[in-house]
Amino acid sequence: MKIVDFNIARKLDSREIRKKIRLELYNSHTSGLAANKLQANIVILTDEYANDFYKFCKLNPKACPLVGKTKLNHPYFEMLGDDIDIRSDVPLYNIYRNGNLVSNVRNIKEYWNNNFIAFAIGCSFSFEDALINTGLEIDHITNNKVVPMYRTNIKNKKSGPFKSEMVVSMRIFSKKDIKKVIDVSGNFSFAHGTPVHIGNPIEIGINNILDPDWGDSPRKKNNNEEYVFWACGVTPQNAIIEAKIPFCITHTPGHMLITDISENSLHN
């Protein structure tokens, strides 16, 4: 079977693109795919840490808006779509041991065991289609790249071993469009909602905007533009790294789970 490129993938619906991902025929980023469908960050933990992580999400809903949770040893997100198998339906996974990233894999079947619970956390990719529909352009989608993501100095509320600082994603918009950007993204509280910061990156602890911690490097903004930052669902990965828990699986940043849930059904 033929590998699917990004331009073809953009024409597929959520079920079709998940099928390609499961067959490992599409393994790139998911930004701009399955228009109007919720995309989700994924965290898979052993039962020992699941309750603390659940509380961490509830304490930090801006960065970790929880949209789904599996039952113990049940790898299916039944409430998020048709036959979503978390072992194979993400394009690329990160494997962490003791807080260290040790591998990237296309599926996690060999890692899955009967002590896992998976969490789905809303993603800012979900409001990008709404922004585009208002006539705005989003650099990383236009250029087939992964949105830049950064560690910040914004503190999270602690739960068990999970704390760390918030991770943010960044997009560049014209100053005249900022109100529109705030209004549109504000409709998506399950996908981080309104920005957490607009303007100087140094104010939130980002010293070099051209050197993100995850994703692709952005361009420099023009004088009539602003850097706009949203809370990001990679925040749990930052917390997992700092907590140094023995084993954890996440999505690779930018490579999300695509659900069958309509964005419109989840508006505020």
C-alpha positions in Angstrom: 0.0 0.0 0.0 1.1 3.5 -0.8 2.4 6.0 1.8 0.0 9.0 2.1 1.5 12.5 1.9 0.3 15.6 3.8 -1.7 17.1 0.9 -3.6 13.8 0.4 -4.1 13.4 4.1 -5.8 16.8 4.3 -8.6 15.5 2.1 -9.4 12.5 4.3 -12.0 12.5 7.1 -11.1 11.4 10.7 -11.8 7.7 10.3 -10.0 7.5 7.0 -6.8 9.2 8.3 -6.8 7.1 11.4 -7.0 4.0 9.2 -3.9 5.2 7.3 -2.1 5.9 10.6 -3.0 2.5 12.0 -1.6 0.9 8.8 1.5 3.1 9.2 0.8 4.7 5.8 0.8 8.2 7.3 3.3 9.1 10.0 3.7 12.8 9.9 2.2 15.7 12.0 -1.5 16.1 12.2 -1.9 19.9 12.2 -4.5 20.8 9.5 -5.9 17.3 9.2 -9.6 16.2 9.6 -11.1 19.6 9.6 -13.6 20.3 12.4 -12.6 17.3 14.5 -11.1 17.3 17.9 -7.4 16.4 18.1 -5.9 15.2 21.4 -2.6 14.9 23.2 -2.0 11.5 24.7 -0.5 10.3 28.0 -0.4 6.6 29.0 0.6 5.8 32.5 0.6 2.8 34.9 -2.3 2.7 37.3 0.0 3.7 40.1 0.3 7.2 38.8 -3.1 7.6 37.1 -5.0 9.2 40.0 -2.3 11.8 40.6 -2.2 12.6 36.9 -6.0 12.9 36.7 -5.9 15.4 39.5 -3.0 17.3 37.8 -5.2 17.7 34.7 -8.1 18.9 36.9 -5.9 21.4 38.7 -4.5 22.8 35.5 -7.4 22.8 33.0 -5.9 25.6 30.8 -2.9 23.4 29.9 -4.5 20.0 30.4 -8.1 20.1 29.4 -9.1 16.4 29.9 -11.4 15.1 27.1 -11.1 11.4 27.6 -9.8 8.6 29.8 -9.7 4.8 29.2 -10.5 2.1 31.6 -7.7 0.1 33.1 -6.2 -2.3 30.5 -8.7 -1.1 27.9 -6.9 0.6 25.0 -10.0 2.1 23.4 -11.3 5.6 23.6 -14.9 4.6 23.1 -16.4 8.1 23.8 -14.1 9.8 21.3 -14.9 7.9 18.1 -15.3 4.7 16.2 -12.8 2.0 17.0 -10.0 4.2 18.4 -7.2 2.0 19.5 -4.6 4.0 21.4 -2.0 1.3 20.7 -1.8 2.2 17.0 -3.9 5.2 16.0 -1.3 8.0 16.8 1.3 8.7 14.0 4.3 8.7 16.4 4.7 7.9 20.1 7.4 8.9 22.7 8.6 6.3 25.1 9.9 7.6 28.4 11.9 5.8 31.1 12.7 7.6 34.3 12.0 10.9 32.6 14.2 10.3 29.7 13.0 10.0 26.1 14.4 6.6 25.0 12.5 5.9 21.7 10.0 7.1 19.1 7.8 4.3 17.7 4.9 3.9 15.2 2.8 1.7 17.5 3.0 0.6 21.1 1.6 -2.9 20.9 4.8 -4.4 22.3 4.7 -2.0 25.2 1.1 -2.3 26.2 0.3 -4.2 29.4 -2.7 -4.7 31.7 -1.7 -1.9 34.1 -2.1 1.0 31.7 -4.6 3.9 31.6 -4.6 6.3 28.7 -5.6 10.0 28.9 -6.6 12.3 26.1 -6.0 16.1 26.5 -7.5 18.7 24.2 -5.2 20.3 21.6 -4.9 23.8 20.1 -4.9 22.2 16.6 -8.6 22.0 17.2 -9.2 25.7 16.9 -6.9 26.3 14.0 -9.5 25.4 11.4 -11.9 27.9 13.0 -9.2 30.6 12.7 -8.5 29.7 9.1 -12.2 29.9 8.3 -12.2 33.5 9.4 -9.6 34.3 6.8 -6.5 34.1 9.0 -3.3 32.3 7.9 -1.3 29.9 10.2 2.3 29.7 9.3 3.0 26.1 10.3 0.0 24.7 8.4 0.8 26.7 5.3 4.4 25.5 5.4 3.7 21.9 6.4 5.6 22.2 9.7 5.0 21.4 13.4 3.9 24.3 15.6 6.7 25.6 17.8 6.4 24.8 21.5 8.3 26.2 24.5 8.9 25.6 28.2 7.9 28.7 30.2 8.2 30.1 33.7 4.5 29.8 34.3 4.0 27.4 37.3 1.5 24.6 37.3 -0.4 23.4 40.4 1.2 20.2 41.9 -0.4 16.8 42.1 1.7 14.0 43.5 4.9 13.8 41.5 3.5 16.0 38.7 4.2 19.8 38.8 6.8 21.5 36.5 6.0 24.6 34.3 3.5 25.2 31.6 4.4 24.5 27.9 3.0 26.9 25.3 2.5 26.8 21.6 3.1 29.9 19.5 1.5 31.4 16.4 2.2 34.7 14.7 -0.7 37.0 13.8 -1.1 40.6 12.7 -1.8 43.1 15.5 -5.0 44.1 13.8 -6.3 40.5 14.1 -5.5 39.8 17.7 -9.0 40.5 19.0 -10.4 38.1 16.4 -7.9 35.4 17.4 -8.8 35.8 21.1 -12.5 35.7 20.3 -12.3 32.6 18.1 -9.9 30.5 20.3 -12.0 31.5 23.3 -14.8 29.3 22.0 -12.6 26.2 22.6 -12.0 25.8 26.3 -11.4 22.1 25.8 -8.6 23.0 23.4 -6.8 25.6 25.7 -9.1 28.5 24.9 -7.8 32.0 24.9 -4.0 32.8 24.8 -2.0 32.9 28.0 0.4 35.5 26.7 0.7 37.9 23.8 3.9 39.8 23.0 7.4 39.6 24.4 8.5 35.9 24.9 11.1 36.8 27.5 8.3 37.8 29.9 7.3 34.1 30.2 10.8 32.7 30.2 11.4 32.1 26.5 14.8 33.5 25.8 15.1 32.5 22.1 11.8 32.4 20.2 13.7 30.9 17.2 14.8 27.8 19.2 11.7 25.9 20.4 11.8 23.0 22.8 9.5 21.0 20.5 8.3 21.5 16.9 9.8 23.5 14.1 11.5 26.9 14.3 9.3 29.8 13.5 10.1 32.9 11.4 10.7 36.2 13.0 7.6 38.4 13.3 7.2 41.6 11.4 6.7 45.0 13.1 3.0 44.8 12.5 2.7 41.3 14.1 2.7 39.8 17.5 3.7 36.4 19.0 0.7 34.8 20.5 1.0 31.9 23.0 -1.4 29.3 24.1 -1.2 26.7 26.9 -0.1 23.5 25.3 -1.0 19.8 25.9 2.7 19.0 25.9 2.7 20.4 29.4 2.2 16.8 30.9 5.3 15.6 29.0 7.3 18.3 30.8 5.8 17.2 34.1 6.6 13.5 33.3 10.2 14.4 32.4 10.6 16.3 35.7 8.8 13.6 37.8 11.1 10.9 36.4 8.4 8.3 36.7 9.7 4.8 35.7 7.7 4.4 32.5 5.3 6.5 30.4 4.1 6.7 26.8 2.9 9.9 25.1 2.3 11.1 21.6 5.2 12.8 19.9 4.5 16.5 20.0 2.7 17.6 16.8 1.5 14.0 16.1 -1.9 13.9 17.7 -4.8 11.5 18.1 -7.5 12.5 15.7 -11.0 11.9 17.1 -14.5 11.8 15.6 -15.8 14.4 17.9 -17.0 17.6 16.2 -15.3 20.8 17.4 -18.6 22.6 17.1 -20.2 20.2 19.6 -17.7 21.2 22.2 -17.9 25.0 22.0 -18.4 26.9 25.2 
